Amino acid sequence: MVGPGVLTFVKELGEHFGSRRPQIFGFIDSLEGVSIATPGLDFLEGTYLWEAFPRYAGEYPTPHERYYRQHVVVDQVGASVSDPKDVSTY
């Protein structure tokens, strides 16, 4: 899970292991409203995360997903159109 609860763990894991860090695979089962661009999460580069209903639109969003995003008023990364820092909107 990527969120406030694990940010410190991810940062410390990256600082401790550096480029020797273990491969990480995670399942995101809750939206904790943290942008993947948050400083400290750069240690997640090259890891794999699976989301049941991804906040990030990806290359081929379905018509249903486009409809949902339009009506919830979020952008391609699931942030509020009126406030791009508000990723918890999605």
DRENTORKOL-3810 file (N, C-alpha, C; in nm, 4 decimals):
REM DRENTORKOL-3810
@n.u->0.0833; n.v->-0.1169; n.w->0.0000; ca.u->0.0000; ca.v->0.0000; ca.w->0.0000; c.u->0.0881; c.v->0.1237; c.w->0.0000
@n.u->0.0549; n.v->0.2211; n.w->-0.0792; ca.u->0.1288; ca.v->0.3466; ca.w->-0.0795; c.u->0.0408; c.v->0.4508; c.w->-0.0123
@n.u->0.0842; n.v->0.5001; n.w->0.0990; ca.u->0.0080; ca.v->0.6014; ca.w->0.1697; c.u->0.0879; c.v->0.6559; c.w->0.2863
@n.u->0.0300; n.v->0.7482; n.w->0.3615; ca.u->0.1014; ca.v->0.8110; ca.w->0.4723; c.u->0.1555; c.v->0.7092; c.w->0.5729
@n.u->0.0813; n.v->0.5994; n.w->0.5921; ca.u->0.1226; ca.v->0.4991; ca.w->0.6890; c.u->0.2505; c.v->0.4258; c.w->0.6537
@n.u->0.2862; n.v->0.4228; n.w->0.5264; ca.u->0.4052; ca.v->0.3482; ca.w->0.4859; c.u->0.5160; c.v->0.4355; c.w->0.4288
@n.u->0.4903; n.v->0.5662; n.w->0.4187; ca.u->0.5902; ca.v->0.6551; ca.w->0.3602; c.u->0.7233; c.v->0.6474; c.w->0.4342
@n.u->0.7215; n.v->0.6510; n.w->0.5651; ca.u->0.8454; ca.v->0.6440; ca.w->0.6434; c.u->0.9163; c.v->0.5117; c.w->0.6204
@n.u->0.8400; n.v->0.4024; n.w->0.6176; ca.u->0.8996; ca.v->0.2710; ca.w->0.5952; c.u->0.9695; c.v->0.2649; c.w->0.4595
@n.u->0.9027; n.v->0.3142; n.w->0.3551; ca.u->0.9599; ca.v->0.3105; ca.w->0.2209; c.u->1.0866; c.v->0.3953; c.w->0.2143
@n.u->1.0821; n.v->0.5152; n.w->0.2750; ca.u->1.1999; ca.v->0.6025; ca.w->0.2750; c.u->1.3172; c.v->0.5348; c.w->0.3459
@n.u->1.2908; n.v->0.4774; n.w->0.4628; ca.u->1.3987; ca.v->0.4133; ca.w->0.5387; c.u->1.4512; c.v->0.2895; c.w->0.4676
@n.u->1.3638; n.v->0.2143; n.w->0.4047; ca.u->1.4057; ca.v->0.0972; ca.w->0.3279; c.u->1.4993; c.v->0.1407; c.w->0.2155
@n.u->1.4618; n.v->0.2457; n.w->0.1436; ca.u->1.5448; ca.v->0.2961; ca.w->0.0345; c.u->1.6765; c.v->0.3526; c.w->0.0827
@n.u->1.6736; n.v->0.4260; n.w->0.1939; ca.u->1.7966; ca.v->0.4833; ca.w->0.2472; c.u->1.8913; c.v->0.3740; c.w->0.2969
@n.u->1.8351; n.v->0.2700; n.w->0.3556; ca.u->1.9177; ca.v->0.1620; ca.w->0.4098; c.u->1.9787; c.v->0.0760; c.w->0.2992
@n.u->1.8962; n.v->0.0343; n.w->0.2030; ca.u->1.9432; ca.v->-0.0568; ca.w->0.0996; c.u->1.9955; c.v->0.0129; c.w->-0.0252
@n.u->1.9495; n.v->0.1354; n.w->-0.0537; ca.u->1.9915; ca.v->0.2046; ca.w->-0.1755; c.u->1.9565; c.v->0.1230; c.w->-0.2988
@n.u->2.0489; n.v->0.1094; n.w->-0.3905; ca.u->2.0223; ca.v->0.0355; ca.w->-0.5139; c.u->2.0134; c.v->-0.1152; c.w->-0.4907
@n.u->2.0521; n.v->-0.1609; n.w->-0.3712; ca.u->2.0443; ca.v->-0.3042; ca.w->-0.3396; c.u->1.9087; c.v->-0.3418; c.w->-0.2795
@n.u->1.8144; n.v->-0.2516; n.w->-0.2855; ca.u->1.6846; ca.v->-0.2759; ca.w->-0.2221; c.u->1.6161; c.v->-0.3995; c.w->-0.2787
@n.u->1.5334; n.v->-0.4661; n.w->-0.1997; ca.u->1.4612; ca.v->-0.5830; ca.w->-0.2511; c.u->1.3518; c.v->-0.5406; c.w->-0.3480
@n.u->1.3137; n.v->-0.6315; n.w->-0.4364; ca.u->1.2007; ca.v->-0.6041; ca.w->-0.5243; c.u->1.0764; c.v->-0.5973; c.w->-0.4373
@n.u->0.9911; n.v->-0.5046; n.w->-0.4673; ca.u->0.8687; ca.v->-0.4876; ca.w->-0.3898; c.u->0.7499; c.v->-0.5053; c.w->-0.4826
@n.u->0.6521; n.v->-0.5797; n.w->-0.4380; ca.u->0.5264; ca.v->-0.5917; ca.w->-0.5105; c.u->0.4176; c.v->-0.5644; c.w->-0.4099
@n.u->0.3266; n.v->-0.4757; n.w->-0.4427; ca.u->0.2221; ca.v->-0.4436; ca.w->-0.3467; c.u->0.0857; c.v->-0.4383; c.w->-0.4100
@n.u->-0.0145; n.v->-0.4617; n.w->-0.3300; ca.u->-0.1539; ca.v->-0.4487; ca.w->-0.3714; c.u->-0.2109; c.v->-0.3293; c.w->-0.2977
@n.u->-0.2627; n.v->-0.2324; n.w->-0.3720; ca.u->-0.3220; ca.v->-0.1147; ca.w->-0.3096; c.u->-0.4696; c.v->-0.1439; c.w->-0.2896
@n.u->-0.5089; n.v->-0.1625; n.w->-0.1646; ca.u->-0.6489; ca.v->-0.1941; ca.w->-0.1388; c.u->-0.7223; c.v->-0.0804; c.w->-0.0697
@n.u->-0.6556; n.v->0.0311; n.w->-0.0507; ca.u->-0.7230; ca.v->0.1490; ca.w->0.0020; c.u->-0.6586; c.v->0.2728; c.w->-0.0577
@n.u->-0.7385; n.v->0.3754; n.w->-0.0742; ca.u->-0.6862; ca.v->0.5004; ca.w->-0.1267; c.u->-0.6561; c.v->0.5918; c.w->-0.0099
@n.u->-0.5289; n.v->0.6183; n.w->0.0105; ca.u->-0.4894; ca.v->0.7023; ca.w->0.1224; c.u->-0.4553; c.v->0.8431; c.w->0.0780
@n.u->-0.4744; n.v->0.8731; n.w->-0.0489; ca.u->-0.4593; ca.v->1.0086; ca.w->-0.0955; c.u->-0.3177; c.v->1.0617; c.w->-0.0989
@n.u->-0.2232; n.v->0.9791; n.w->-0.1397; ca.u->-0.0853; ca.v->1.0251; ca.w->-0.1501; c.u->-0.0422; c.v->1.0154; c.w->-0.2954
@n.u->0.0087; n.v->1.1254; n.w->-0.3463; ca.u->0.0583; ca.v->1.1254; ca.w->-0.4837; c.u->0.1840; c.v->1.0403; c.w->-0.4910
@n.u->0.1977; n.v->0.9607; n.w->-0.5957; ca.u->0.3164; ca.v->0.8774; ca.w->-0.6135; c.u->0.4398; c.v->0.9646; c.w->-0.6354
@n.u->0.4192; n.v->1.0936; n.w->-0.6649; ca.u->0.5296; ca.v->1.1882; ca.w->-0.6835; c.u->0.5762; c.v->1.2498; c.w->-0.5512
@n.u->0.5226; n.v->1.2055; n.w->-0.4379; ca.u->0.5613; ca.v->1.2571; ca.w->-0.3073; c.u->0.7094; c.v->1.2311; c.w->-0.2821
@n.u->0.7838; n.v->1.3337; n.w->-0.2362; ca.u->0.9257; ca.v->1.3107; ca.w->-0.2045; c.u->0.9411; c.v->1.1943; c.w->-0.1070
@n.u->1.0362; n.v->1.1096; n.w->-0.1347; ca.u->1.0585; ca.v->0.9911; ca.w->-0.0514; c.u->1.0041; c.v->0.8652; c.w->-0.1155
@n.u->0.9028; n.v->0.8807; n.w->-0.1997; ca.u->0.8487; ca.v->0.7638; ca.w->-0.2681; c.u->0.9276; c.v->0.7317; c.w->-0.3938
@n.u->1.0296; n.v->0.8122; n.w->-0.4229; ca.u->1.1132; ca.v->0.7836; ca.w->-0.5393; c.u->1.1836; c.v->0.6491; c.w->-0.5235
@n.u->1.1924; n.v->0.5986; n.w->-0.4023; ca.u->1.2509; ca.v->0.4661; ca.w->-0.3805; c.u->1.1608; c.v->0.3558; c.w->-0.4369
@n.u->1.0366; n.v->0.3899; n.w->-0.4692; ca.u->0.9461; ca.v->0.2917; ca.w->-0.5286; c.u->0.9681; c.v->0.2757; c.w->-0.6791
@n.u->1.0521; n.v->0.3599; n.w->-0.7376; ca.u->1.0807; ca.v->0.3504; ca.w->-0.8810; c.u->1.1278; c.v->0.2086; c.w->-0.9148
@n.u->1.0638; n.v->0.1470; n.w->-1.0115; ca.u->1.1009; ca.v->0.0118; ca.w->-1.0520; c.u->1.0287; c.v->-0.0970; c.w->-0.9749
@n.u->0.9349; n.v->-0.0594; n.w->-0.8872; ca.u->0.8569; ca.v->-0.1592; ca.w->-0.8153; c.u->0.7217; c.v->-0.1759; c.w->-0.8846
@n.u->0.6472; n.v->-0.2729; n.w->-0.8427; ca.u->0.5194; ca.v->-0.3029; ca.w->-0.9056; c.u->0.4077; c.v->-0.2902; c.w->-0.8043
@n.u->0.3008; n.v->-0.2220; n.w->-0.8444; ca.u->0.1836; ca.v->-0.2070; ca.w->-0.7601; c.u->0.0617; c.v->-0.2454; c.w->-0.8426
@n.u->-0.0318; n.v->-0.3137; n.w->-0.7806; ca.u->-0.1540; ca.v->-0.3522; ca.w->-0.8490; c.u->-0.2701; c.v->-0.2862; c.w->-0.7784
@n.u->-0.3562; n.v->-0.2202; n.w->-0.8532; ca.u->-0.4724; ca.v->-0.1543; ca.w->-0.7966; c.u->-0.5981; c.v->-0.2154; c.w->-0.8566
@n.u->-0.6968; n.v->-0.2384; n.w->-0.7731; ca.u->-0.8225; ca.v->-0.2935; ca.w->-0.8215; c.u->-0.8941; c.v->-0.1933; c.w->-0.9122
@n.u->-0.8936; n.v->-0.0675; n.w->-0.8763; ca.u->-0.9524; ca.v->0.0386; ca.w->-0.9578; c.u->-0.8529; c.v->0.1532; c.w->-0.9573
@n.u->-0.7589; n.v->0.1526; n.w->-1.0508; ca.u->-0.6455; ca.v->0.2440; ca.w->-1.0479; c.u->-0.6817; c.v->0.3913; c.w->-1.0492
@n.u->-0.6120; n.v->0.4643; n.w->-0.9645; ca.u->-0.6273; ca.v->0.6101; ca.w->-0.9624; c.u->-0.5702; c.v->0.6709; c.w->-1.0903
@n.u->-0.4642; n.v->0.6104; n.w->-1.1433; ca.u->-0.4016; ca.v->0.6586; ca.w->-1.2667; c.u->-0.4766; c.v->0.6004; c.w->-1.3858
@n.u->-0.5120; n.v->0.6864; n.w->-1.4816; ca.u->-0.5960; ca.v->0.6439; ca.w->-1.5945; c.u->-0.5281; c.v->0.5422; c.w->-1.6850
@n.u->-0.3987; n.v->0.5502; n.w->-1.7011; ca.u->-0.3311; ca.v->0.4578; ca.w->-1.7909; c.u->-0.3530; c.v->0.4964; c.w->-1.9360
@n.u->-0.3092; n.v->0.4106; n.w->-2.0241; ca.u->-0.3156; ca.v->0.4419; ca.w->-2.1666; c.u->-0.4532; c.v->0.4191; c.w->-2.2280
@n.u->-0.5299; n.v->0.3255; n.w->-2.1746; ca.u->-0.6569; ca.v->0.2894; ca.w->-2.2367; c.u->-0.7706; c.v->0.2857; c.w->-2.1356
@n.u->-0.8123; n.v->0.4018; n.w->-2.0842; ca.u->-0.9243; ca.v->0.3988; ca.w->-1.9903; c.u->-1.0532; c.v->0.3565; c.w->-2.0612
@n.u->-1.1349; n.v->0.2824; n.w->-1.9919; ca.u->-1.2614; ca.v->0.2357; ca.w->-2.0487; c.u->-1.3613; c.v->0.3520; c.w->-2.0563
@n.u->-1.4648; n.v->0.3372; n.w->-2.1371; ca.u->-1.5690; ca.v->0.4410; ca.w->-2.1419; c.u->-1.6313; c.v->0.4653; c.w->-2.0035
@n.u->-1.6459; n.v->0.3590; n.w->-1.9252; ca.u->-1.7033; ca.v->0.3735; ca.w->-1.7911; c.u->-1.6102; c.v->0.4525; c.w->-1.6993
@n.u->-1.4809; n.v->0.4265; n.w->-1.7117; ca.u->-1.3844; ca.v->0.5002; ca.w->-1.6304; c.u->-1.3810; c.v->0.6469; c.w->-1.6711
@n.u->-1.3843; n.v->0.6748; n.w->-1.7993; ca.u->-1.3876; ca.v->0.8150; ca.w->-1.8461; c.u->-1.5124; c.v->0.8861; c.w->-1.7940
@n.u->-1.6269; n.v->0.8179; n.w->-1.7978; ca.u->-1.7520; ca.v->0.8734; ca.w->-1.7471; c.u->-1.7383; c.v->0.9058; c.w->-1.5979
@n.u->-1.6841; n.v->0.8106; n.w->-1.5232; ca.u->-1.6662; ca.v->0.8297; ca.w->-1.3783; c.u->-1.5755; c.v->0.9493; c.w->-1.3507
@n.u->-1.4606; n.v->0.9555; n.w->-1.4172; ca.u->-1.3665; ca.v->1.0658; ca.w->-1.3962; c.u->-1.4302; c.v->1.2001; c.w->-1.4304
@n.u->-1.5076; n.v->1.2036; n.w->-1.5372; ca.u->-1.5719; ca.v->1.3276; ca.w->-1.5774; c.u->-1.6703; c.v->1.3749; c.w->-1.4703
@n.u->-1.7465; n.v->1.2819; n.w->-1.4130; ca.u->-1.8487; ca.v->1.3197; ca.w->-1.3155; c.u->-1.7936; c.v->1.3419; c.w->-1.1750
@n.u->-1.6815; n.v->1.2809; n.w->-1.1429; ca.u->-1.6173; ca.v->1.3064; ca.w->-1.0139; c.u->-1.5253; c.v->1.4283; c.w->-1.0249
@n.u->-1.4955; n.v->1.4666; n.w->-1.1474; ca.u->-1.4140; ca.v->1.5832; ca.w->-1.1831; c.u->-1.2696; c.v->1.5649; c.w->-1.1358
@n.u->-1.2091; n.v->1.4565; n.w->-1.1867; ca.u->-1.0685; ca.v->1.4293; ca.w->-1.1572; c.u->-0.9901; c.v->1.4209; c.w->-1.2878
@n.u->-0.8589; n.v->1.4407; n.w->-1.2771; ca.u->-0.7730; ca.v->1.4353; ca.w->-1.3948; c.u->-0.7203; c.v->1.2935; c.w->-1.4176
@n.u->-0.6203; n.v->1.2792; n.w->-1.5041; ca.u->-0.5658; ca.v->1.1484; ca.w->-1.5408; c.u->-0.4955; c.v->1.0766; c.w->-1.4263
@n.u->-0.4536; n.v->1.1511; n.w->-1.3221; ca.u->-0.3868; ca.v->1.0866; ca.w->-1.2086; c.u->-0.4795; c.v->1.0766; c.w->-1.0878
@n.u->-0.6085; n.v->1.1070; n.w->-1.1080; ca.u->-0.7058; ca.v->1.0946; ca.w->-1.0010; c.u->-0.7094; c.v->1.2121; c.w->-0.9055
@n.u->-0.6469; n.v->1.3227; n.w->-0.9413; ca.u->-0.6483; ca.v->1.4423; ca.w->-0.8570; c.u->-0.7650; c.v->1.5318; c.w->-0.8965
@n.u->-0.8108; n.v->1.6099; n.w->-0.8027; ca.u->-0.9168; ca.v->1.7058; ca.w->-0.8293; c.u->-0.8734; c.v->1.8022; c.w->-0.9393
@n.u->-0.9603; n.v->1.8273; n.w->-1.0348; ca.u->-0.9286; ca.v->1.9202; ca.w->-1.1427; c.u->-0.9072; c.v->2.0611; c.w->-1.0866
@n.u->-0.9822; n.v->2.0968; n.w->-0.9821; ca.u->-0.9689; ca.v->2.2302; ca.w->-0.9243; c.u->-0.8482; c.v->2.2442; c.w->-0.8318
@n.u->-0.7957; n.v->2.1321; n.w->-0.7810; ca.u->-0.6787; ca.v->2.1361; ca.w->-0.6923; c.u->-0.5938; c.v->2.0119; c.w->-0.7165
@n.u->-0.4938; n.v->2.0185; n.w->-0.8057; ca.u->-0.4128; ca.v->1.9018; ca.w->-0.8405; c.u->-0.3406; c.v->1.8359; c.w->-0.7230
@n.u->-0.3268; n.v->1.9063; n.w->-0.6104; ca.u->-0.2635; ca.v->1.8453; ca.w->-0.4930; c.u->-0.3597; c.v->1.7554; c.w->-0.4165
@n.u->-0.4885; n.v->1.7651; n.w->-0.4480; ca.u->-0.5905; ca.v->1.6860; ca.w->-0.3794; c.u->-0.6097; c.v->1.5538; c.w->-0.4524
@n.u->-0.5215; n.v->1.4580; n.w->-0.4223; ca.u->-0.5332; ca.v->1.3261; ca.w->-0.4865; c.u->-0.6299; c.v->1.2355; c.w->-0.4134
@n.u->-0.6782; n.v->1.2785; n.w->-0.2979; ca.u->-0.7735; ca.v->1.1954; ca.w->-0.2239; c.u->-0.9124; c.v->1.2030; c.w->-0.2840
@n.u->-0.9349; n.v->1.2955; n.w->-0.3789; ca.u->-1.0650; ca.v->1.3084; ca.w->-0.4440; c.u->-1.1069; c.v->1.1780; c.w->-0.5084
@n.u->-1.0131; n.v->1.1087; n.w->-0.5724; ca.u->-1.0469; ca.v->0.9863; ca.w->-0.6437; c.u->-1.0835; c.v->0.8770; c.w->-0.5459
END
